[in-house]
Amino acid sequence: MTDTIDRPVDLDLDDDLLERPVVTRRPLHAPAPAYQPLSATVQYPPGPVPDVEDAVPEPLPVRARREWPRLRLRLRLELRPSAWPRSRVAAGLLGIFLGAFGLHRMYLGYWRRGLTMLAITVVGGFFTLGLAALAMGLWGFTEGLLVLSVRRGRYARDAYGKQLRG
């Protein structure tokens, strides 16, 4: 079949005759691979490659240490539990009235948890327009009631395991 565009065109002919035929040809070369094989990109040195265990590092030169006079100062810092037991009533009232600030937790020796409640109340309350402070207040109020009402278990002891008095 020949190309119909090179021939003079009659306007009377059908549109099917004016179409150019589709010719498919094979490419001259094979397409390049999608990835390069490792052997094509990495150049290995000629000869045997030494093992990692064969390499011996060179020793560093040793410098003589200069002796300075030492001051013997020992500081002994221990966090001991308090000598007196904590009050159940004081912890409960702190939880009910100031529970959002975590003061009841700090009073019982749970410093990290108390400071976390304080930070959530102050910083989180600022960013959430008081919603975080309200949630911490409800949590502190609940813990205050638990400290006042429970005689055994987690809420009846301080951070050092001592029973609350009162």
C-alpha positions as CSV (number, residue, x, y, z in Angstrom):
1,M,0.0,0.0,0.0
2,T,1.4,3.4,-0.9
3,D,1.1,6.7,0.7
4,T,-1.9,8.6,-0.3
5,I,-0.7,12.0,0.7
6,D,1.9,12.1,-2.1
7,R,-0.8,11.6,-4.7
8,P,-3.0,14.3,-6.0
9,V,-6.1,14.5,-3.8
10,D,-9.6,14.3,-5.2
11,L,-12.1,15.8,-2.9
12,D,-14.6,13.2,-3.9
13,L,-12.7,10.4,-2.3
14,D,-13.6,8.8,1.0
15,D,-11.8,9.8,4.1
16,D,-10.5,6.3,4.6
17,L,-8.4,6.6,1.5
18,L,-6.7,9.8,2.8
19,E,-5.3,8.2,5.9
20,R,-1.6,7.5,6.0
21,P,-0.8,3.8,6.7
22,V,1.0,3.0,10.0
23,V,4.4,1.5,9.5
24,T,6.2,-0.2,12.5
25,R,9.8,-0.8,12.4
26,R,12.1,-2.7,14.8
27,P,14.7,-0.6,16.6
28,L,18.3,-1.0,15.4
29,H,19.7,-1.7,18.8
30,A,18.4,-3.4,21.9
31,P,17.2,-1.0,24.6
32,A,19.6,-0.1,27.4
33,P,19.1,-2.0,30.6
34,A,17.1,-0.2,33.3
35,Y,20.0,-0.5,35.7
36,Q,23.8,-0.9,35.3
37,P,25.2,-4.1,36.6
38,L,27.6,-3.8,39.5
39,S,30.5,-5.2,37.6
40,A,30.2,-2.3,35.1
41,T,30.4,0.4,37.8
42,V,32.9,-1.0,40.3
43,Q,36.5,-1.3,39.5
44,Y,38.3,-3.9,41.6
45,P,42.1,-3.6,42.2
46,P,44.2,-6.2,40.4
47,G,45.5,-9.1,42.4
48,P,44.2,-10.6,45.7
49,V,42.2,-8.3,48.0
50,P,43.4,-8.4,51.6
51,D,40.9,-9.4,54.3
52,V,39.8,-7.0,57.0
53,E,41.6,-9.2,59.6
54,D,44.9,-8.9,57.7
55,A,45.1,-5.1,58.1
56,V,47.0,-4.2,61.2
57,P,46.7,-0.5,62.3
58,E,49.8,1.4,63.1
59,P,50.3,2.1,66.8
60,L,49.8,5.7,67.9
61,P,52.7,7.4,69.6
62,V,52.4,7.3,73.4
63,R,52.6,10.7,75.1
64,A,53.7,10.9,78.7
65,R,50.9,12.0,80.9
66,R,51.6,15.1,82.9
67,E,50.7,14.6,86.6
68,W,48.8,17.4,88.1
69,P,48.3,17.6,91.8
70,R,44.8,16.2,92.6
71,L,42.4,17.7,95.0
72,R,40.5,15.0,96.8
73,L,37.0,16.4,97.2
74,R,34.2,14.0,97.5
75,L,30.7,15.1,97.4
76,R,28.1,12.6,98.6
77,L,24.6,13.4,97.4
78,E,21.8,11.0,98.2
79,L,18.1,11.4,97.8
80,R,16.7,9.8,100.9
81,P,13.1,9.3,101.8
82,S,11.8,11.8,104.4
83,A,12.0,10.8,108.0
84,W,8.3,11.5,108.7
85,P,5.4,9.9,106.8
86,R,3.4,12.1,104.5
87,S,-0.1,13.1,105.4
88,R,-3.0,11.6,103.5
89,V,-5.2,14.6,104.3
90,A,-2.7,17.1,103.1
91,A,-2.0,15.2,99.8
92,G,-5.8,14.7,99.2
93,L,-6.6,18.4,99.8
94,L,-3.7,19.5,97.5
95,G,-5.0,17.2,94.9
96,I,-8.6,18.5,95.2
97,F,-7.8,22.2,95.2
98,L,-4.5,22.5,93.4
99,G,-4.4,19.2,91.5
100,A,-4.0,20.8,88.1
101,F,-0.6,22.0,89.1
102,G,0.6,18.6,90.3
103,L,1.4,19.8,93.8
104,H,-0.1,16.7,95.4
105,R,2.3,14.6,93.3
106,M,5.3,16.7,94.3
107,Y,4.3,16.5,97.9
108,L,4.2,12.7,97.8
109,G,7.7,12.6,96.1
110,Y,6.7,12.0,92.5
111,W,8.6,15.1,91.2
112,R,8.7,14.2,87.6
113,R,5.0,13.5,87.3
114,G,4.1,16.6,89.3
115,L,6.3,18.8,87.1
116,T,4.8,17.3,84.0
117,M,1.3,18.1,85.2
118,L,2.5,21.6,86.0
119,A,4.0,22.1,82.5
120,I,0.9,20.6,80.8
121,T,-1.3,23.0,82.8
122,V,0.7,26.1,82.1
123,V,2.0,25.6,78.6
124,G,-0.7,23.3,77.3
125,G,-3.4,25.5,78.8
126,F,-2.0,28.5,77.0
127,F,-2.0,26.8,73.6
128,T,-5.3,25.0,74.0
129,L,-7.1,28.0,75.5
130,G,-7.5,26.3,78.9
131,L,-8.6,22.9,77.7
132,A,-5.4,21.1,78.9
133,A,-5.6,23.0,82.2
134,L,-9.2,21.8,82.6
135,A,-8.2,18.2,81.9
136,M,-5.3,18.4,84.4
137,G,-7.6,19.9,87.0
138,L,-10.1,17.1,86.6
139,W,-7.2,14.5,86.8
140,G,-5.8,16.2,89.9
141,F,-9.3,16.4,91.5
142,T,-9.8,12.6,90.9
143,E,-6.4,11.7,92.3
144,G,-7.1,13.9,95.4
145,L,-10.3,12.0,96.0
146,L,-8.5,8.7,95.5
147,V,-5.8,9.6,98.0
148,L,-8.4,10.6,100.6
149,S,-10.6,7.5,100.1
150,V,-8.2,4.6,99.4
151,R,-6.5,2.9,102.3
152,R,-4.5,0.2,100.4
153,G,-2.7,0.2,97.0
154,R,-1.0,2.7,94.9
155,Y,-2.7,5.8,96.2
156,A,-2.1,4.9,99.9
157,R,1.7,5.1,99.6
158,D,4.3,7.8,98.7
159,A,7.1,7.6,96.1
160,Y,9.3,5.8,98.6
161,G,6.8,3.1,99.4
162,K,5.9,4.4,102.9
163,Q,2.3,4.3,104.0
164,L,0.5,7.6,104.2
165,R,-0.6,8.6,107.7
166,G,-4.0,9.9,108.7
